[in-house]
Amino acid sequence: MSQGLPAPLRVLHVDNHLLAVDKPAGVPTQADASGDLDLLTQARTWVEQTFAKPGRAYLGLVHRLDRPARGVVVFARTSKAAARLHVQFSGRLARKTYRIVVQGDPGADTGTLEHRLESDEHGSRIVAGERGKLARLDWRVLGRQRGRSHVEVDLHSGRKHQIRVQFSAIGCPVVGDLRYGAAAPLADRSIALVAWRLEVEHPTTRERLVFEAGLPNGWPWGPEIQLK
């Protein structure tokens, strides 16, 4: 089902090898069964129009972000860049930091979550023993207010729905995330999860690049969640 005209693409960085953008919540990273305009298509169109590219511009998808989440997504503008970025993401050399608002309180100021996950087309679930793939993250609480906690997450593995599943498992589902136990949806059907910061090595210059997305305004991210 169409969601109407998309918001203008928010470009964080562009050069001959990379394009970094801030994906809005509700937009699929790549085409799916909904038929809604996806981020990859929108970004490719932006490149073609901005640089007057004849024909179809190359744009490589090297990682993904859940549809109801927002935040930094990086695309490769050449096949060489795509190959080198793929090595960084698959080898966990890219550093991914997220901001989330969860229901409840994790019970400490910092911690580590480690589980085994299995995934299918419907989502992910925690499994016992040595089944599944190892999922690990570190977290720290930035603020607490009115039954919610604002948490920063450093992701050490990239499993499907990992943050959402692991925080749900400790009784702190992401606000708005009905799939994994949230009490109620957000008005725009998003979830309170932002891919806030991404660090990668430039595929040709080897310079360390840092891209940041802004946080949403208003509830549940509003000023009553006081940051430390």
Buried (B, 14 or more C-beta within 10 A) or exposed (E): EEEEEBEEBEBBBBEEBBBBBBBBBBBBBEEEEEEBBBBBBBBBBBBBEEEEEEEEBBBBBBBBBBBBBBBBBBBBBBEEBBEBBBBBBEEEEBBBBBBBBBBBBBEEEEBEBEBBBBBEEEBBBBEEEEEBBEBBBBBBBBBBBEEBBBBBBBBBBBBBBBBBBBBBBBEBBBBBBBBBBBEEBBEEEBBBBBBBBBBBBBBBEEEEBBBBBEBBEEBBBEEEBEEE
